[in-house]
Amino acid sequence: GRARGKMAAGGAADAQARFGHSVKGLLTEKVTSCGTDVIALTKQVLKGSRSAELLGQAARNMVMQEDAILHSED
């Protein structure tokens, strides 16, 4: 009984660590793609095409990215 409980707890901690690691990896990918989006957005803004809408969208995306990154460190 007891030994198995300890193993389950250890396994859960290990799974949590792996999950945290993969979340960090996904966030890194997201931030990279967000950077690419910002470059694309800047080009669009310079062209003056739908700039206000795109700017608002990029700002919202960035706020969400930032929030996700801050919370991933908890």
Backbone bond lengths (Angstrom), bond angles and torsions (degrees), N, CA, C in turn:
res aa  C-N    CA-C-N  psi(-1)  N-CA   C-N-CA  omega(-1)  CA-C   N-CA-C  phi
1 G - - - 1.457 - - 1.515 112.47 -
2 R 1.352 116.98 -61.09 1.470 120.08 -173.35 1.529 112.75 -65.19
3 A 1.330 116.03 -44.86 1.462 119.93 -177.21 1.529 110.25 -60.25
4 R 1.332 115.19 -41.12 1.457 118.40 -178.36 1.537 110.29 -66.60
5 G 1.321 117.01 -37.30 1.469 121.47 177.56 1.517 111.50 -60.48
6 K 1.340 115.72 -41.58 1.466 120.39 179.10 1.524 110.27 -65.34
7 M 1.328 116.25 -41.81 1.460 119.77 -179.65 1.521 110.43 -64.07
8 A 1.317 116.26 -40.92 1.463 120.14 179.60 1.526 110.24 -62.40
9 A 1.331 116.48 -41.16 1.467 120.35 179.40 1.527 109.97 -64.40
10 G 1.337 116.02 -42.23 1.465 120.43 178.56 1.518 111.02 -63.36
11 G 1.319 115.72 -42.47 1.464 120.71 178.72 1.518 111.12 -62.82
12 A 1.327 116.01 -38.91 1.466 120.58 179.68 1.524 110.29 -65.71
13 A 1.335 116.27 -41.69 1.470 120.42 179.48 1.523 109.59 -64.18
14 D 1.328 115.46 -41.12 1.460 121.03 179.65 1.527 110.00 -63.59
15 A 1.329 116.26 -45.61 1.464 120.92 179.40 1.523 109.91 -61.94
16 Q 1.323 116.09 -39.61 1.465 120.70 179.84 1.531 109.90 -64.52
17 A 1.323 116.56 -41.34 1.465 120.87 179.08 1.525 110.08 -63.16
18 R 1.345 115.83 -44.34 1.466 119.58 178.52 1.519 110.53 -62.69
19 F 1.334 116.48 -42.18 1.460 121.23 179.45 1.528 109.84 -61.36
20 G 1.344 116.03 -46.05 1.460 120.71 179.00 1.517 111.02 -58.85
21 H 1.320 115.98 -40.57 1.462 121.66 -179.47 1.526 110.29 -64.30
22 S 1.344 117.10 -44.02 1.458 119.88 -178.77 1.523 110.88 -69.64
23 V 1.339 117.10 -33.35 1.469 120.01 176.66 1.525 109.22 -63.51
24 K 1.335 116.62 -43.27 1.469 120.76 177.88 1.533 110.24 -59.11
25 G 1.338 115.84 -43.22 1.460 120.21 179.18 1.520 111.49 -61.69
26 L 1.330 116.17 -44.38 1.461 120.88 179.10 1.523 110.42 -63.34
27 L 1.326 116.60 -40.43 1.468 120.35 179.13 1.521 110.58 -63.09
28 T 1.329 116.21 -41.30 1.463 119.86 179.19 1.523 109.72 -60.36
29 E 1.346 116.55 -44.09 1.465 120.81 176.83 1.519 110.51 -59.95
30 K 1.336 115.75 -45.24 1.464 120.94 -178.69 1.521 110.82 -60.68
31 V 1.334 116.51 -44.65 1.460 120.41 -178.83 1.521 109.55 -63.29
32 T 1.334 116.75 -41.07 1.462 120.99 178.70 1.519 110.25 -61.33
33 S 1.345 116.67 -46.68 1.459 119.49 -179.34 1.521 110.56 -68.87
34 C 1.334 116.68 -29.84 1.464 120.60 176.63 1.528 109.26 -65.52
35 G 1.332 116.82 -40.84 1.462 121.29 177.19 1.513 110.71 -60.05
36 T 1.328 116.05 -42.23 1.465 121.68 177.41 1.524 109.81 -62.63
37 D 1.340 116.49 -42.25 1.465 121.49 178.25 1.524 110.88 -60.58
38 V 1.330 116.36 -40.44 1.466 120.45 -178.74 1.521 110.22 -64.08
39 I 1.326 117.38 -40.66 1.468 121.11 178.30 1.528 109.71 -63.35
40 A 1.335 115.60 -46.24 1.466 120.09 179.03 1.529 110.17 -61.68
41 L 1.315 115.67 -41.43 1.467 121.07 179.35 1.526 110.62 -61.52
42 T 1.323 116.31 -45.00 1.464 120.68 -179.25 1.523 110.46 -58.11
43 K 1.333 116.73 -42.69 1.467 121.00 177.79 1.523 110.23 -60.74
44 Q 1.343 115.58 -43.19 1.464 120.33 179.12 1.523 110.90 -62.15
45 V 1.327 115.96 -43.85 1.467 120.23 -178.32 1.525 109.69 -62.55
46 L 1.336 116.52 -41.63 1.462 120.50 179.34 1.526 110.47 -61.99
47 K 1.321 116.79 -34.27 1.465 120.81 176.35 1.526 110.33 -73.87
48 G 1.319 116.66 -21.64 1.458 120.87 179.47 1.518 113.48 79.68
49 S 1.335 116.83 18.24 1.459 120.17 -176.96 1.518 110.80 -96.36
50 R 1.330 116.70 116.36 1.466 122.44 178.45 1.529 111.24 51.86
51 S 1.314 117.04 32.37 1.467 119.80 -170.85 1.524 113.96 -62.56
52 A 1.317 118.12 -42.85 1.467 119.56 -177.47 1.525 110.79 -61.07
53 E 1.331 116.62 -44.31 1.469 121.32 -179.53 1.529 110.49 -63.60
54 L 1.319 115.93 -47.00 1.466 120.24 -179.25 1.523 111.62 -65.38
55 L 1.315 116.00 -38.33 1.455 120.39 -179.54 1.525 110.26 -63.73
56 G 1.335 115.97 -43.90 1.461 120.74 177.86 1.512 111.33 -61.55
57 Q 1.333 115.51 -42.18 1.466 121.57 -179.61 1.531 110.06 -64.00
58 A 1.314 116.86 -45.30 1.466 120.86 -179.42 1.526 110.46 -64.73
59 A 1.322 116.35 -39.82 1.463 120.11 179.44 1.522 109.90 -62.80
60 R 1.342 116.72 -44.51 1.470 120.52 178.57 1.525 109.99 -61.79
61 N 1.329 116.81 -44.68 1.470 121.11 179.69 1.521 110.93 -59.91
62 M 1.313 116.33 -43.55 1.459 120.27 -178.23 1.522 111.34 -64.54
63 V 1.324 116.26 -41.28 1.465 120.17 178.89 1.523 109.59 -61.91
64 M 1.346 116.75 -42.36 1.472 120.48 179.17 1.526 110.74 -64.73
65 Q 1.337 117.05 -41.24 1.471 121.36 179.07 1.525 109.79 -61.02
66 E 1.331 115.09 -48.19 1.452 120.75 -178.04 1.520 110.35 -59.29
67 D 1.322 114.94 -44.79 1.462 121.68 -179.57 1.527 109.76 -60.78
68 A 1.322 116.40 -45.95 1.464 121.20 -179.11 1.529 110.69 -62.01
69 I 1.330 116.59 -41.48 1.464 120.62 -179.26 1.527 110.21 -66.01
70 L 1.327 116.58 -45.59 1.470 120.20 179.69 1.517 110.96 -58.87
71 H 1.324 116.73 -43.16 1.457 119.82 -177.46 1.530 113.03 -75.63
72 S 1.335 117.40 -21.03 1.469 119.77 -179.79 1.525 110.92 -71.07
73 E 1.323 117.10 -19.94 1.466 120.48 -177.15 1.515 112.34 -85.13
74 D 1.326 117.14 -7.10 1.480 120.28 179.90 1.516 110.99 -66.92
